[in-house]
Amino acid sequence: MSNRDGTKRPPYTPPAPLAPVRTARQVPKWSELRDVAQFRRPQLGRTQRRLERALSIRGLREAARRTTPRAVFDYVDGAAEEEITAARNIAAYRRVTFHPDALRSVAEPDPSVVLQGRRISLPLVFAPTGYTRMMHHHGEAAVAAVAQHVGVPYALSTVGTTSIEDVRAAAPDGDLWFQLFFTADPRINEDLLSRAEAAGYSTILLTVDTTVSGMRLRDVVNGLTIPPTLTARTVLNMSRYPMWWFNKLTTGGMTFASLTDVPGSPTPGEVASMMFDPGLDLNSLTWLRQRWRGNLVVKGVTTPASAREVLEYGADGIVVSNHGGRQLDRSAATLDVLPAIRAAVGPETTVLIDGGVLHGQDVVAARALGADAVMIGRAYLYGLMAGGRDGVLRTYEILAEEYLRSMQLLGVRRSEDLTDRHVAFTPHAAGDYPHVSV
C-alpha cells in the first residue's frame, strides 16, 4: 500500500497479546455474600405482594385489570365517544421537556405546598369519583382515610356510595371537600349543602361540565348503565371474580348514599337524571356563592374566558378539567390550556388541573406550568381496585416518590420553586392527536 505522496506505507504489525489477568481467588465468606445478596422479605398476603410488585400507576392499572370484572374496570378506564380527549390528556404530558438547574442543593427537599390557606404534603388532591364502592368494597371511606393519613384533601362526589357523614367519620381530621352536582330541585341542593356544612367540609367543588351525560360506549356495551342492563357476557365475566362478588354481597347494598332521603324515593335512574341539569347557568353559581360561606371552586373550566367569568361570579378557584375525557369528546387536553388560563386569572387565584395525571412527573409539569395542585381520579381507583385502602396508599406513595425524585433531579428543592423555566412545552396545534394507550 502507498501513501498519497507515493511513498510506500510500512506493513501493519499487530500489537503483542496482553498477558493474562492475574486473579486472586478465595473461599467465599458468608458475611460478604450476605452483604451483596439482600433478599426481599416475603409478603405474606396476596394483596401486599401484588401492590409491592406495582412500581408505577400503570403497574397498578394492570393489577386492577386482573382483579376486577371487566365492566367495572372499563367504567374507570373508559371515556366518552371515541376516547380522543382522554388520549389527548395523556399525550399532552408526554410533550413536556424538562430543563434542570445545575449545581443546586436539593438536600432536605420540601414537596409540600399551601392550597387554600392549608399546607398539604404534595400538590395533589384526591378527586371525586362516583360509585366508588363498586370498584372495591372499601370505597370512599378508605380514600378519605388515606388522604387524611398522608395530608392531602379528598373530595366526595354527590353520587358517592358512602354518605357525607360516614366519610367524615372515616377521616375526622381530614380536609374534606364536597363535589356538588347542582340539581333542578332546590330542596336537594340545600340538603346536601347543609349536611356538608354540618360535617365540616371546607370546600364545595361545583362541577359544571355535566349538563347532559356523556356517551361512554364501553359502559353501554357492558350494560353498566343506570339502571344496569347487564349482558350475559358481562355477568359471565363477573362470575370469574368470586371475591369481588362476595365482598359486594356481604357489605351492604350500593346506593347513592348521600341521596337516600331524596323526597319521593326516586329510582337510581331518576337520581342520575337529576345530576345532569341542562338549566345550570351563572345564576346557579350566584345562588351558591351566597349560600356557601366556605371555599367555592368550579370544576370543568377549559377556556380563559370561562375562567374569568366564574371568578367574577364569586368562585374562589377553578379546576381546569374536561371530566377526564368522560363528557365532551374531542375537547382540548387540560395541560394544553392550563398556561393561558393561569395567565388570564393571575397568580393569586387557586388553579387546579385534572385529566391524564398518571406519573409524578405529570405533577411536576402541571405545577411548573401554573397549577397549584393536580387532582387524580383514575390513578387512585386503579390502586383501589388492585388492593383496597392499601392500594390507594400505594398510589400516593408511587406518585410522591416519582415527584420528589424528579423535583430533585431538576435542581429544585421546594415545590414552590418550580416554574415554567424548568419545562419546555408546546401545546398541540390543530390536527390529529396520536392515540395514547393508558
N, C-alpha and C positions, 0 to 999 in steps of 0.2 A: 504494500500500500504506500501511496505517496501523499505528501502534504500538498497544499495548494500552490506552494512555490516550486514544486517539482522535486524537492528533496525527499529521500526515502524515509518513511516512518519506521522506527525500530519495532520489532515484533512485540506483541503483548505478552508479558510474563505474569502469570497469576501469582498472588501472594502466597507465602508459605502457610500451610494449615496451622490453625490455632492449637495450642496444647490442650489436652483435656482439662475440664474444670475439676479441681480437687474439692471434694465434698466430704466434710467430716460427718460421720454417722454416729447416732447414739440410740440407746434403748429408750422408747417413748416413756415420758413420765406422766402419770395420771394427772398431776396438778396442772401441767401445761396443756394437756388435752382438754381438761375441764374448762380452761380459760377460753379456748377457741371454739369449743362445741357447747354453746349455750342453747340448750333445747327449750322451746316454749313450754310453759306449764300447761298441761292439757286442761281444756274447759270441760266441765262435767256435763253441762246442759247442751242440748242440740241447738237451742236458740242462741246461746252465747257463742258457740263455735261458728254459727252462721254469721253473726254480727262481727266477730273478730276477723273473719276472712274477707269481709267487705271493706275494701280500702278506699272506696270513693262512693259518691252518691250513685254513680252508675252501677257499682257493685251492689249497693242496697236495692237498686231497681231490679237487678237480675234475681236477687234473693226473693224480693216481693213477688216477682213473676212465678217463681217456683212454689210459693207457699200460699197463694191466693187464687180463688176462682177467676177465670179469665174475664168474666163480666165485670167483676169488682175491680180487677187490675185495669181493665180498659177504661172504666169510669174515671180513674185517677189519671191514667196515662194519655187518654184521648183528648181531643179538642173538637172545635166546630168545623163543619163542612169538609173541606179538603185538608184541614190542619196546616194550612200555609202559615198563618200567623204564629202558631206555636213553634214551627220550624224557624221562622224569622227571628223570634225572640232568642233562640239558642244561637243561631248563626251570628247575630249581632255581637255577642260576647267574643266570638272567635275572630272578629275583625279588630280586636284590640291588640296593640303592640305596646309593651312596657318599656320605659326608659329609666333604668335605675340610676340613682346618685351614687357616685363612687366615694369611698373614704368617709363614710358617715357612721358614727357609732350607733348601733342598734341594740346595745345592751339594755336590759330591763325594759323590754318593749311594752307599750300600753295600747291594746286594741280597743279599749272602751271608747264610747262617745256619749255626749249628752243629747238626749232626744226628748223634746217637750219638757225640758226642765229636770229630767231624771237621767242619771248616769247609768248606762247599760253596758254589759260586759263586751258586746260585739255589736257592730252596726247591723243588727238583724232583728226582725220581728216575725213570730210565727203567725202566718196569715190565717184568716177564717176559711174553713172548708166545711161543706155540707155532708151530712150522712156519715160522719167520721166513724161511728161505731160499726158501720158496715165493713169498713176496711179491717178493723180489729176491735174486739170487744172492750179493750181498754179505753178507746175513744178519746173524746175531748178532755176528759179529766186527766188522763195521762199526759197529754200535750201541755196542758196548763201547769201540771206539777213539774214537768221538766223545765218549762220556761221559767218558773219561779226558782227552781234549783240552780239554773245557770245564769239567771239575772237578765232576761230579756222579756219584752212584752208578749202577750198572747191575745189574739182577737177571736172571740167566739162568734160563730155565724148564727144569724136568725134561724136558719134551718139546721142548726146543730142537733145532734141526738143526745145531748146532755144539757140540762137546764141551766139557766143563768145562775141560779142559786147553788146547784151542785158543782159547777165549775169553780165558783168562789170557795166552796168548802174544800175542794181539792187543792186550791192554791190560795190559802188565806192571806198570804203576804205578797202575792204576785201583782204585777202591773197588768190588769186585765182591761181589754178593750171589747166593745160590743159592735159587731158589724150589723148595721140596720138595713134591711130591705124595707123601704118606705112604702107602706101599703095604702090602698084607697080607703081603708077603714080607720078613722081617727082613733077608735077605741083600742085597736090592736097596737097602733103606734104609741099611744100614751101608756098602755100597759107595759110594753117592752122597755120604754124609757124609764118609767117609774121603778121597775124591778132592777134595771141596770144601775140606776142611781142609788137605790137602797143597798145594793150589794157592793157598792164602792168601785164600780168600773170607772176608769179615768177618762176614757175616750170613746166617742161614738164615731164609727167608721161608716159613713154613708156611701153605699155602692150605687152608682148612677148609670152603669152600662148594662142594666138588665130590664129595660123597659118591656122587652119581649124575650122569650127564651131562645138561645142559640140552638141550632140543629146539630146535635152530636151524633153522628151516624153510627159510631161504634155502639153507643148505648141503644139505639133503635134496633140494630142488628141483634144485639144480645138480649133485647127485651127488658133492659134495665131502665124503664121509664117510670113515671109517676101517674097512675098506679102501675106496678110491674106487669108486663105481659111477656113472661119468660117463654123462650122456645124450648123444645125438647132437648136440643143440643146444649143449650145453656144449663139446664138442670142436670144433664148427664155430666157436663164438665164440673159443675159444682159438687157432684157426688164423689169426685176424686179427692176432695179435701174434707175428710170427716172431722178433723179437729176444728176447722172453721165452722162447720155446721154445729158441732157440739157446743162451741162457745156461744154461738148466736142463740141456740135454743135454751141455754141454761143461764143466760144473763139478762133476761127480760126482753120485752118487745122493743123494737126500734121505731121510735116516733120522732116527730119534730118537737123535742122536749119542752122548748120554751113556748110552744103554741098549743099545748094540750088543752088549755082552758079557753080557747077562742070561742066566742058565742056561736051557738048553732051547731057545734061539733062537726065542722066540715071534714070531708074526706081528705086523705093525703093529696089527691089530685087537685082538689079545690084550694087547699092550703098553698100548694105550689103555684097555682094561678094567681093567688093574692100577692105573691112575692114579685111578680112581674107586672108593674103598673105603668101602662102607656101614658098615664096622665102626670107622671113625675116631671116636675119642672122647677124653675128657680123659686117659685112661690113656696114650694115644699121645703127648700133649703132655708128660706127666710123664716118659716114657722119653726123649723128645727133649731135654728140659731137662737131664736127667742126662748124656746122651751128648754134647751140643754145648756147647763152652766159650765160643763167641763170642756175638755178639748174636743173639737169637731174637725174631722179630717174627711175629705171627699175622695173616694176611690173610683177610678175609671176615667181619669183625665189623660188625654193624649195630644192636646194641642196647646200652644201658648195662650191663645185667645180664651179657651175654656178655663185654663188655669187662672188667668187674671180675673175672669168673671166670677168664679166660685169664691175667690178671696174677697171680691167686692161685696158679695152677698153674705159674708160672715164666716167663711171657713177659716180655720187656723192653719190648715195644711192640706196637702194633696198627695194622692198615690198615683204616680204615672203607671197606668195599668190598662191592659186590654183583656183582663179576666183570664190571663194565661192562654189566650187564643181560643177560649171556650164560648165566646159570644159572636162578635163580628169577625168573620174570616177575611183575610186579605188586608187587614189593618196594619199599621206600621209597627215595627218592633219597638218596644218601650225604650230600649237603650238608644235607639236612633233619635228619638225625640227628646230625651232627657236634657241634653245641654241647652237646647233652645228654651225649654220650659223653665229650667233654672234661671237662665238669663232674663226671662220675662217676669219672674216673680221676685227676683232679688235674693240676696244671701241670707236673709233672716227667716224666710218662710220655711216651714217644715216640708220637705220634699222626700217622699219615699218612692220606691220603684219595685215592681214585681214582674214576673214572667221570664222564664229561661234561666233562673239562677240555680245552677247545679254544681258549682265549684266555688271554693273560697276565693279564687282569682276573679270570679264574676263579682263578688262582693267588693274586692279591691277596685275593679274597674268602675263599678257603679258609684262608689264613694268618690273616686277621683274625678268622675265626670259630673258630679253635682248632687248626688243623692245623699241625704243624711243617713239613710239606712235602707236595706232591702227587706222585702217581705218574701218568705218562702212558704209554699204550699205543697206542691208535688214532692219536693225533696224530703220533707219530714213524713209525708204519707207513705213514701217508699219505705222509710225506716219503720213506721208504724206497722205496715203490712208484714215486714220481714221479722219484726221482733217486739211488737207492742211498745210499751213505755221505754224499754231499754233500746229499742230501735230508734225511737225519737231522740234519745240522748246520744246514740251513736251518730245520728245525722249531725247534731250540733258539734260533736267532737271532731268529725271529719272536716266540716266547714271551718271550724275555728282553727284547727291545725293548718289547713291549707292557707287560710287568710293570714295568720301570723307569720308563717314561713315566707309567704310571698311578699308581705309588707317589709320584712327584714331584708330580703334579697333585693328589694327596691331601694334599700338605704333609708327606709323610713322607720322611725322608732315609735311614732304615735299615729293612730288613725286620723287624728285631727290635722296631721301634716300632709296627708295625701291630697294632691291637687292635679289639675289637668296637665301639668308639665311632666307628670310621670307616665302619661299614656299618649299614644298616637291613635286616633280613632277616626275612621271615615264612615259616616252614615251611608247606608246603601242608597245608590241612586235608583231612579225609576227603572223598572225592568224585573226580570226574574230573580228570585232568591233561590239559592241552592237548597234542596231538601236536606235537612239535617236530622238524622235519627237521634231521638232522645235516649 
